[in-house]
Amino acid sequence: MQEPLKPIVSDSAMQNFVYNGHAARVIFGSGTLARVAEEVRRLGRRALVLSTPQQIDQARHLAATLGDLSVGIFAEATMHTPVEVTERALKASRELDADCTVALGGGSTTGLGKAIALRTDLPQIVIPTTYAGSEMTPILGETQDGAKKTIRNVKVLPETVLYDVDLTMSLPASLSASSGMNAIAHSVEALYAEDSNPVVSLIACAGIEALAKALPAIVAKADDREARWQALYGAWLSGICLGAVGMGLHHKLCHTLGGAFDLPHAETHTIVLPHAVAYNQRATQPAMARVAAALGARDAATGLYDLAGRIGAKRALRDIGMPEADIQRAAEMALANPYWNPRPLDGAAIKRLIARAWSGDPPDAAI
Ligand code: NAD
């Protein structure tokens, strides 16, 4: 058997590029939650703590840590950031006279903090507890009347991001697996983005490598602290990629499928990624060689499919509630608003891609 390719650590090709970095203050490590009061004092005196109902205990602990610096908890964060939830949070924030927010949770809670910041300019501290990466992006997806709209605005970027590995120890193995694959998707698409650049590519390779090593270890032993550390680090790096360059077919497809069929975000990414990579493979050979190398695999698409299998993630859209009868509609929706992709969008091939993802077949680069 041939050795896997070695990761390429620098781009030597002479190439003009634009790098759009976003300023962020990042605190990373274990036990870092102890620094949250100090961070609130940098931004305000009256913090509103945000969480989902499922993480209210962690939110209460955080509010207790903040003592007088916390004016209350709003624990109704919901996936896909429904506008009606944001309106209730705004009301609570006004009534409590909050002067900053502290969002503790995954992408759903981060989304709520961003939605509040968009409307009020309240400074934000975000404490991510999944690997979604939203905290590093100027992107906000909101839903209203069943439609999901995405906006890009630097107003939604958090002032401080505080990563505490300890808070991720409770993330169940199955969620860790799909959330980690969601993060890998950001790095993969960054490597072949229209505005890709050597700096982001370096970050992307390091992100994929960290996550590909960490996720199987977490699934084998959920309290493997070193693996948790690596996964959160890889998630941060992948979030930087998502915030810095434009995404292609994979992200657009997941956005469409998630919004139209109410599919869970991270699981949808996990299932679609190997197929979207296979679709783009021939148009993105150098990027795909780097993905394969970072995964320690011979082939990017198969390597991603195998990784999802090894970490026990679902690999079929039919297993997360998408009806087979909707494959044709999904393909049409994916083409409705054209966007840049390394391989031009081909309706018949995209339908075949979705059909393979629906049934859980391995990816096919000849698609
Ligand atoms: P999530 O935030 O909905 O979390 C999933 C569930 O896991 C929730 O019940 C949550 O409370 C729970 N949870 C989170 N961390 C936990 C922990 N450490 N221990 C125990 N339970 C925990 O899921 P997600 O995948 O992180 O985020 C998905 C949302 O984020 C979607 O709405 C998606 O559109 C958005 N998102 C946005 C961006 C962006 O850049 N705008 C990027 C990625 C994701």
Residues whose N, C-alpha, C, O or C-beta is under 5 A from the ligand:
A	BS01	NAD	T52 Q54 Q55 M79 H80 T81 G105 G106 G107 S108 T109 T129 T130 A132 G133 S134 T137 I139 L140 G141 L167 T168 S170 L171 H265 A266
